[in-house]
Amino acid sequence: MIVLGVILILLGLLVSSLHILFILGIILLVLGLILNFVPLGGTRRRFY
């Protein structure tokens, strides 16, 4: 998901007429980072 966001950001920057791809890329990047660092289902990763 993070990689897809980066790809969309790059496409949005390269093709100026596709500015919506840049916005979608930022949204996907942020969502991917949040889902990566926030444990789902209330399970916590514990390192002893």
N, CA, C and O atoms as a GROMACS GRO file, in nm:
protein
  192
    1MET      N    1   0.083  -0.120   0.000
    1MET     CA    2   0.000   0.000   0.000
    1MET      C    3   0.088   0.126   0.000
    1MET      O    4   0.057   0.224  -0.067
    2ILE      N    5   0.195   0.120   0.076
    2ILE     CA    6   0.286   0.234   0.080
    2ILE      C    7   0.354   0.251  -0.056
    2ILE      O    8   0.370   0.363  -0.105
    3VAL      N    9   0.394   0.139  -0.115
    3VAL     CA   10   0.460   0.145  -0.246
    3VAL      C   11   0.366   0.199  -0.352
    3VAL      O   12   0.406   0.278  -0.438
    4LEU      N   13   0.239   0.156  -0.346
    4LEU     CA   14   0.140   0.207  -0.440
    4LEU      C   15   0.121   0.357  -0.424
    4LEU      O   16   0.106   0.430  -0.523
    5GLY      N   17   0.121   0.404  -0.300
    5GLY     CA   18   0.110   0.548  -0.276
    5GLY      C   19   0.226   0.625  -0.334
    5GLY      O   20   0.208   0.732  -0.392
    6VAL      N   21   0.348   0.571  -0.318
    6VAL     CA   22   0.466   0.638  -0.374
    6VAL      C   23   0.460   0.641  -0.526
    6VAL      O   24   0.494   0.742  -0.588
    7ILE      N   25   0.416   0.530  -0.586
    7ILE     CA   26   0.404   0.526  -0.733
    7ILE      C   27   0.303   0.629  -0.782
    7ILE      O   28   0.328   0.698  -0.882
    8LEU      N   29   0.190   0.641  -0.713
    8LEU     CA   30   0.090   0.739  -0.755
    8LEU      C   31   0.139   0.882  -0.737
    8LEU      O   32   0.109   0.969  -0.818
    9ILE      N   33   0.216   0.906  -0.630
    9ILE     CA   34   0.273   1.040  -0.610
    9ILE      C   35   0.369   1.074  -0.724
    9ILE      O   36   0.366   1.185  -0.777
   10LEU      N   37   0.454   0.978  -0.761
   10LEU     CA   38   0.548   1.003  -0.870
   10LEU      C   39   0.476   1.026  -1.002
   10LEU      O   40   0.514   1.115  -1.079
   11LEU      N   41   0.372   0.947  -1.029
   11LEU     CA   42   0.296   0.968  -1.153
   11LEU      C   43   0.227   1.104  -1.152
   11LEU      O   44   0.221   1.173  -1.254
   12GLY      N   45   0.174   1.143  -1.036
   12GLY     CA   46   0.109   1.273  -1.026
   12GLY      C   47   0.206   1.388  -1.046
   12GLY      O   48   0.169   1.493  -1.099
   13LEU      N   49   0.332   1.369  -1.003
   13LEU     CA   50   0.432   1.474  -1.022
   13LEU      C   51   0.481   1.479  -1.166
   13LEU      O   52   0.507   1.587  -1.219
   14LEU      N   53   0.494   1.362  -1.228
   14LEU     CA   54   0.546   1.359  -1.365
   14LEU      C   55   0.444   1.409  -1.467
   14LEU      O   56   0.480   1.481  -1.561
   15VAL      N   57   0.318   1.372  -1.449
   15VAL     CA   58   0.213   1.413  -1.542
   15VAL      C   59   0.130   1.520  -1.474
   15VAL      O   60   0.051   1.490  -1.384
   16SER      N   61   0.146   1.644  -1.515
   16SER     CA   62   0.083   1.755  -1.445
   16SER      C   63  -0.069   1.754  -1.461
   16SER      O   64  -0.140   1.812  -1.378
   17SER      N   65  -0.120   1.690  -1.566
   17SER     CA   66  -0.265   1.690  -1.585
   17SER      C   67  -0.334   1.590  -1.491
   17SER      O   68  -0.456   1.596  -1.472
   18LEU      N   69  -0.257   1.498  -1.433
   18LEU     CA   70  -0.315   1.398  -1.343
   18LEU      C   71  -0.286   1.434  -1.198
   18LEU      O   72  -0.225   1.357  -1.125
   19HIS      N   73  -0.331   1.553  -1.158
   19HIS     CA   74  -0.305   1.600  -1.021
   19HIS      C   75  -0.380   1.517  -0.918
   19HIS      O   76  -0.339   1.510  -0.802
   20ILE      N   77  -0.491   1.453  -0.958
   20ILE     CA   78  -0.569   1.373  -0.865
   20ILE      C   79  -0.488   1.250  -0.821
   20ILE      O   80  -0.508   1.201  -0.710
   21LEU      N   81  -0.399   1.201  -0.906
   21LEU     CA   82  -0.314   1.088  -0.867
   21LEU      C   83  -0.219   1.126  -0.755
   21LEU      O   84  -0.189   1.044  -0.669
   22PHE      N   85  -0.171   1.250  -0.756
   22PHE     CA   86  -0.083   1.298  -0.650
   22PHE      C   87  -0.156   1.297  -0.516
   22PHE      O   88  -0.101   1.256  -0.414
   23ILE      N   89  -0.281   1.345  -0.517
   23ILE     CA   90  -0.360   1.349  -0.394
   23ILE      C   91  -0.392   1.208  -0.346
   23ILE      O   92  -0.382   1.179  -0.227
   24LEU      N   93  -0.430   1.119  -0.439
   24LEU     CA   94  -0.458   0.980  -0.402
   24LEU      C   95  -0.332   0.911  -0.349
   24LEU      O   96  -0.340   0.830  -0.256
   25GLY      N   97  -0.219   0.943  -0.406
   25GLY     CA   98  -0.094   0.885  -0.360
   25GLY      C   99  -0.061   0.925  -0.218
   25GLY      O  100  -0.015   0.843  -0.139
   26ILE      N  101  -0.083   1.052  -0.186
   26ILE     CA  102  -0.058   1.099  -0.049
   26ILE      C  103  -0.152   1.029   0.049
   26ILE      O  104  -0.110   0.987   0.157
   27ILE      N  105  -0.279   1.016   0.011
   27ILE     CA  106  -0.377   0.949   0.098
   27ILE      C  107  -0.338   0.804   0.121
   27ILE      O  108  -0.342   0.755   0.234
   28LEU      N  109  -0.300   0.733   0.014
   28LEU     CA  110  -0.260   0.593   0.028
   28LEU      C  111  -0.133   0.579   0.111
   28LEU      O  112  -0.120   0.485   0.190
   29LEU      N  113  -0.040   0.671   0.095
   29LEU     CA  114   0.084   0.666   0.171
   29LEU      C  115   0.057   0.684   0.320
   29LEU      O  116   0.112   0.611   0.403
   30VAL      N  117  -0.027   0.781   0.354
   30VAL     CA  118  -0.059   0.806   0.494
   30VAL      C  119  -0.136   0.687   0.554
   30VAL      O  120  -0.106   0.644   0.665
   31LEU      N  121  -0.234   0.635   0.480
   31LEU     CA  122  -0.310   0.519   0.528
   31LEU      C  123  -0.219   0.397   0.546
   31LEU      O  124  -0.234   0.322   0.643
   32GLY      N  125  -0.128   0.377   0.453
   32GLY     CA  126  -0.036   0.264   0.465
   32GLY      C  127   0.054   0.275   0.586
   32GLY      O  128   0.078   0.176   0.655
   33LEU      N  129   0.103   0.395   0.614
   33LEU     CA  130   0.188   0.414   0.731
   33LEU      C  131   0.109   0.396   0.861
   33LEU      O  132   0.160   0.337   0.956
   34ILE      N  133  -0.015   0.446   0.864
   34ILE     CA  134  -0.097   0.430   0.984
   34ILE      C  135  -0.128   0.282   1.009
   34ILE      O  136  -0.116   0.234   1.121
   35LEU      N  137  -0.167   0.211   0.903
   35LEU     CA  138  -0.199   0.069   0.919
   35LEU      C  139  -0.075  -0.012   0.953
   35LEU      O  140  -0.086  -0.118   1.016
   36ASN      N  141   0.041   0.034   0.912
   36ASN     CA  142   0.164  -0.038   0.941
   36ASN      C  143   0.203  -0.025   1.088
   36ASN      O  144   0.253  -0.121   1.148
   37PHE      N  145   0.182   0.093   1.147
   37PHE     CA  146   0.230   0.116   1.283
   37PHE      C  147   0.124   0.097   1.390
   37PHE      O  148   0.157   0.082   1.507
   38VAL      N  149  -0.004   0.096   1.352
   38VAL     CA  150  -0.111   0.075   1.449
   38VAL      C  151  -0.155  -0.071   1.440
   38VAL      O  152  -0.199  -0.116   1.334
   39PRO      N  153  -0.144  -0.146   1.549
   39PRO     CA  154  -0.187  -0.286   1.545
   39PRO      C  155  -0.338  -0.298   1.532
   39PRO      O  156  -0.412  -0.229   1.603
   40LEU      N  157  -0.383  -0.384   1.442
   40LEU     CA  158  -0.526  -0.402   1.420
   40LEU      C  159  -0.581  -0.510   1.513
   40LEU      O  160  -0.509  -0.604   1.548
   41GLY      N  161  -0.705  -0.497   1.551
   41GLY     CA  162  -0.769  -0.597   1.635
   41GLY      C  163  -0.730  -0.590   1.780
   41GLY      O  164  -0.762  -0.680   1.858
   42GLY      N  165  -0.660  -0.485   1.820
   42GLY     CA  166  -0.623  -0.469   1.960
   42GLY      C  167  -0.505  -0.556   2.002
   42GLY      O  168  -0.470  -0.556   2.120
   43THR      N  169  -0.445  -0.627   1.911
   43THR     CA  170  -0.330  -0.709   1.948
   43THR      C  171  -0.205  -0.623   1.947
   43THR      O  172  -0.182  -0.547   1.853
   44ARG      N  173  -0.127  -0.635   2.049
   44ARG     CA  174  -0.005  -0.556   2.058
   44ARG      C  175   0.116  -0.647   2.036
   44ARG      O  176   0.121  -0.760   2.086
   45ARG      N  177   0.211  -0.596   1.962
   45ARG     CA  178   0.334  -0.672   1.944
   45ARG      C  179   0.423  -0.646   2.064
   45ARG      O  180   0.455  -0.532   2.098
   46ARG      N  181   0.461  -0.753   2.127
   46ARG     CA  182   0.544  -0.739   2.248
   46ARG      C  183   0.682  -0.797   2.222
   46ARG      O  184   0.697  -0.908   2.171
   47PHE      N  185   0.780  -0.719   2.258
   47PHE     CA  186   0.918  -0.765   2.244
   47PHE      C  187   0.978  -0.772   2.383
   47PHE      O  188   0.985  -0.672   2.455
   48TYR      N  189   1.022  -0.889   2.419
   48TYR     CA  190   1.082  -0.905   2.552
   48TYR      C  191   1.232  -0.911   2.541
   48TYR      O  192   1.301  -0.924   2.642
   0.00000   0.00000   0.00000
